[in-house]
Amino acid sequence: MSNPKFTPGKWEWRQEEIDGFMQDTRLVRLNGQTVLFAGKLLDRSTGDYISTIDINDHDKALIAAAPTMYEALETIIELFYGYHVELKKLKDSVNDNFLKEALRVLEDGLSDVEDVLKKARGEE
């Protein structure tokens, strides 16, 4: 597997108001490095805030969890490949349709997870 090109680490959203005219929303690594800035500027003529980027709260949670999910998927791949090797050995020694189907499902699942990780790394 190649190394991911995205900003690694755990991310969180932080919000603050700056000088009463800007609401600053940043997605940051726990070390404080900004990953994404999504501020709102105050339109002084109307008193309304104008979004520079509009991201709903549900999407913010998903975006912030992305690095953790990536790491979890990598762990699943590593664990399941071990099972995959053992199941292939068993499949070759016995004629069991359940085992063959379990192996097929495992291979399909591994392929799906690998595709997601490739997409996250920008390889697709």
N, C-alpha and C positions, 0 to 999 in steps of 0.2 A: 504494500500500500504506500502511496505517496503521502507526503506531508500536507496537511491542510494549509490553504492560503489565507483563510479567514483569521480574524483576531482571536487567539485562544483565550481560555480562562472562563471563569464564571462572570456573568454580566448582571447588572441591575439597573433599574431606572432611577434617576434622581431628578428632583424638580426644585426650582427656587425662583424667586422673583428678583430681578436685577433693576435697581433704580426706579421701580414702580412703572416701567414702561415695557418690560420684556419678561415673559415667563419662559424660563430656560428649562427644557426637558432634555436630558442626555441619557443615552445608554452608555454605561461605563463599565470597564473591568473593575474588579474589586481593588486594583491598585490605583484607580482614579483615571486611567487612560480612557479618553472618549472614543466610543465605537460609532455612535450615531448622535447627531444633534437634531432635535426636532423642537425648535423654539417657537414662541408666539410673540409677535411684535404688536405693540399698542398703536392703533391708528388714532392719533390725538384728535383728529377732526370728528370722529364718531364715538370714541371711547371704547370701541370694540377691539378685541385681539384678533390678529390675522395670523393664521398658521403658516409656518414655513414648510412643515411636513405634518400631515394629519394622520395619526396612527391611533386606532381605537384601543381601549384598555386590554381587550382580549388578545389582540395581535401583539401588544407590547409584552404580555406574559409569555406568549409563544416565542417571540424573538429573543427575549432574555434567557429563555430556557434552552435555546438552540445548542450552545456549546456543551451543556451537560447531556443533552440527548445524543449528541454526536459521540461523546465519550462512552455513553451507555451502549450505543450500537456497536462501537468498536469492541467493547468487552463481550457482547453477545456473539459477535463473529468469532472471536478467539475461543470462547468456550464451546460454541457449537461445532467448530471445525474439529475439535477433539472428539466429540460425539460422532461426527460424520465419519471419521477414520475408523472408529470402532464398529459402527453400524455397517460400513462397507465390508469389513472383515467378516462379520457375522452373516451378512447377506450372501457372501461367496461360499460359506460353509453350510448354510441351511436353505431349504426351499420354503420360505414363509412369506405369504402374500402380505400380511400385516407389516412385517419388517420391511419389505420392498416399498410399500406405500409410505411408511414412516420415513424411509430414506428419501423418497421422492419429495415429500412435503418439506423435509429439512433442507434439501438442496434448493427447492424453490424459494423457501424463506431466506436462506443465505444469499441467494442471488438478488432478491429484492433488497435486502439490507445493504449489500455491496453497491447496488445501483444508487441507493439513497446517499451513501457515504461519498461516492464518486461525484454525485451532483453537488453535495455540500462543499467538496474540494474544488469545484469548478472544472471537473474533468469531462463533463457532458454538456 
